Amino acid sequence: MAVSTVKIPFQEDLLQQIDLVVMREYRSRVDLILEATKIHLSRKRNWQEIFSLGDKIASKSNFSENDVMKEIKAHRNK
């Protein structure tokens, strides 16, 4: 897999927070930032899949947004 180097400017306070974590965890800034990026991308992908599934289900039903709100209110009132 090809690797590229990216230069990213950080605000000093954020960099200090990163440094505290990497010191406690005995790892490098690069490792922490790569892991954080992978986690973020995974979460984004998961949410996209959830919304996509919701859109798919919604397109197969005859529910309007108002119908959904009524169901939510009814459920909350139980």
C-alpha positions, 0 to 999 in steps of 0.5 A: 500500500502506498504511503503519503506524508501529510503536514497538519497544523495543530493548535498548541492546546490540542497538540498538548492534549495529544502529547499527554495521551501519547505519553500515558499510552507509550505511543507516537503522535502518528499512531494516535492520529492514525487510530483516531482517523480510522475510528472517525471514518468507521463511525461515519461509514456506520452512520451512513449505512444506518441512514441509508437503511432508514431511507430504504425502509422509508421508501418502501412504506407510506409513512410521512414525517408527521406519521413518524412524529406521531408514533414517537410521541405515542411511544413516549407517552406510554 
